[in-house]
Amino acid sequence: MTKSWWLSSGQTSIGYFPAALFKNFESASVVGWGGRTRTDVGNTSPEMGSGYFPDRKMTHSCYFRSALIEDESRKIFPPKPDQTSSFSDVTKCYGVIYYGDQGGYLGAVLLFGGPGRVCGD
């Protein structure tokens, strides 16, 4: 085991994390998918994605499909809903919902996004 990590989407490798740079990459107990916005203090918060809250319509909000995890025995599977938790630090501006395995080409689906605007602190 090299303890180096590859980030892939389907058959396409999109990132490499060599063990020499990351001393704590032996394993992970938590993985995450999602988005982030940023603005200067005092400005309105930007939209995330198209500006829609998640609503089961992949044409509205941002999404990940075919989300998979790999366990210590190298078995790859979509996370079960009871293995997940959703988090948004400003729920009046952004949301996230994990719908679980939808089958077919969609696989495990996570939708997230929101309108932003005046979100507060």
Summary of the structure (lengths in Angstrom):
residues: 121
radius of gyration: 16.6
end to end distance: 44.0
largest distance: 48.4
contacts: 262
relative contact order: 0.22
helix: 2%
strand: 29%
